[in-house]
Amino acid sequence: MPKFAANLTMLYNEMPFLDRFAAAARHGFKGVEFMFPYPYRAAEIAERLHGNALAMVLHNLPAGDWDGGERGIACHPDRVQEFRDGVGRAIEYATALGCKQVNCLAGKAPAGVPEAKLRDTFTENLAYAAEQLGIVGIKLLIEPVNTRDIPGFYLNKTAQALKLIAEIGSKNLFLQYDIYHMQIMEGDLARTIEAALPQIAHVQLADNPGRNEPGTGEINYPFLFSFLDRIGYRGWIGCEYKPRTTTEEGIGWFTRRQPSAA
């Protein structure tokens, strides 16, 4: 059966962030993920994890000025040292939180930079991060993101990500497959997931259109959950969706799957 992690960036956002851990545990989640732990002390996050018997499943590398509109800096030639410093910071947090995988957001391609330079910067940064994270037993993931929500995002197709992984040749570089993003960019979800399965370390979900909870859009999630189980996916599925109304009202699809709901 799939293992689901609550994405605390998007879920339970009716309450203060550090209160969301208990809410997720109360609904039956065994793991959590969120975008950035860095605004908080690692010790206070660890306390919430341990106190609610939750696994820390995933967080991102530092991604530049998020509030200012940046969505990662890994492809930016003028930010290499900042990126490397961010790898060190991510290692500190992931180690303290027991998190075994970290996601790298490629970022928006900066204007006026040749494609070859963008690619070289991205691949060199990924090789560096994969090596540094691998030393401490943490996987590095890369995530294709749709260019409708984030115009200009550098990494946007599964095949593009798999080609980079193959060319870099690191045993510590994997794919984060976001069902919502890839439904928009390429569709053919089941066959794409099955073909990429050896490289997929993490899956995320949201329905389309709207990026709301499963059952609100066009994606056949009951089929996909059974399919992932059938083809042998054993990683986590992060619930990175925006509740259509409130988290409490939009969590029914998950609580119905719990043994206590039978």
TAHUJO-V301952 format. One record per pair of residues at least 24 apart in sequence whose C-alpha atoms are under 7 Angstrom apart, sorted by the first residue. I is the first residue (numbers start at 1). J is the second residue. Records with the same first field share a line. If there is no record, write none. Layout:
I->J, J
This chain:
1->229
2->225, 229, 236, 237
3->235, 236, 237
4->29, 31, 236, 237, 238, 239
5->29, 30, 31, 32, 33, 236, 237, 238, 239
6->31, 32, 33, 238, 239
7->32, 33, 34, 238, 239, 240
8->32, 33, 34
9->34, 35
10->240, 241, 242
11->242, 243, 247
12->247
21->48, 49, 52
22->52
25->52
27->255
30->54, 55
31->55, 56, 57
32->56, 57
33->57, 58, 59, 238
34->58, 59
35->59, 60
36->60
42->93, 96, 97
46->97
56->97, 98, 99
57->99, 100, 101
58->99, 101, 102
59->102, 103
60->102, 103, 104
61->86, 87, 90, 102, 103, 104
62->86
63->105
70->107
71->105, 107, 108
72->105, 106, 107, 108
73->106, 107
74->105, 106, 107, 122, 125
75->106, 107, 109, 118, 119, 121, 122
76->110, 118, 121
77->118, 121
87->129
91->133
100->137, 138, 139
101->138, 139, 140
102->139, 140, 141
103->140, 141, 142
104->141, 142
105->142, 143
106->154, 155
107->153, 154
108->152, 153, 154
109->152, 153, 154
123->168
127->168, 170
130->170, 172, 173
134->172
139->172, 173
140->172, 173, 174
141->173, 174, 175, 176
142->174, 175, 176
143->175, 176, 177
145->181
146->181, 182, 184, 185
157->185
174->199, 200, 201
175->199, 200, 201
176->200, 201, 202, 203
177->202, 203, 204
178->203, 204, 205
179->204, 205, 206
180->205, 206, 207, 208, 211
194->231
201->235
202->235, 236, 237
203->236, 237, 238
204->237, 238, 239, 240
205->238, 239, 240, 241
206->239, 240, 241
211->241, 242
212->241, 242, 243, 244
213->241, 242, 243, 244, 250
214->253
